[in-house]
Amino acid sequence: MNKIKCGIIGATGYAGVELVRILMRHPVVELAAVGSVSFEGKPVSGIYPSLRGVCDMVCVSSDEVIAASDVVFAAVPHGLSQELAFQCTEKGKKLIDLGADFRLDDAAEYEKWYGCEYKYPQLHDKAVYGLCELFRDSVAGADVIGNPGCYPTSVALGLAPVLRGGLVETRGIMIDSKSGVTGAGRGLTQGTHFPECNEAFSAYKVAAHRHSPEIEQTLSKIADMEVTVTFVPHLLPVNRGILSTIYARLLPDVSEEQVAAAYESAYADEAFVRVLPKGACVDVRSVKCSNYCDVQWYIDSHTGTLIVTSVIDNMVKGAAGQAVQNMNIMFGIDETAGLDMIPTAF
């Protein structure tokens, strides 16, 4: 088959350079163009020396990326991908947005949390939320995909089996998530400055994080009823990785065997979700630089609480890897193509 021509807009951000790393070794992809507003005219290897001799492509304009590509990955801040999606669809190209522009169904919610309006309602109507393991059938053949946020990915994959099975209460779910510093992006802020985050551990944006409505929207779709959560993110002094610990009340008379069967049946055939054996604990190190999500669950019989722990690499399964997984499904090729990265051992 002819190779899929891929372009990346925002190739010099953390998610963008992860896309470069993955797509350069994809068996049926040609990386056709890379773009960056900040570094236009400069080689991507000049920004990331690890790419010297591997990818020395020069960053070009967004228009040039779109013209050269069959599918465009937009790794740009929120508010910018809508126009890119419009340009792509007008030219018969596909777009996968790693930002937030196509994640929320409700325009009012998007405006509330992101301060922007939906410019092209018709595009939002046709856009698909690309959490691959849960909405795979919708992804196939889509023209515009909203790649899920990193926190929502870890939470949804952790909770989906018991929500679909009707095994837990849908109100009062508590989510305690911790992310590496790359989740904040490449731009430096006070909170991500090395002296501020090294040897530190802090909560941030408590009850006010922009991923909260996305989490509730996704869980509500899975459960087919309204789900409400309390979500508290934390910043870990590590480069990459997310660990979410989720607390949900089990419904009366739900047994351990039912919970085990729910997770086994949900993920038995999934290439990238690993339900750990009893007694094993999840660790961000065990999924580092890979597209895996590791899940473990426990039952606190004293309180009737299900405790789920879920880990992903926020830059791969939480961003670039899942975007490539979406592309594979869009084009009807092997879903695991280009994503057979083994997690680093340390």
Summary of the structure (lengths in Angstrom):
residues: 346
radius of gyration: 19.6
end to end distance: 37.6
largest distance: 63.2
contacts: 1203
relative contact order: 0.14
helix: 36%
strand: 21%
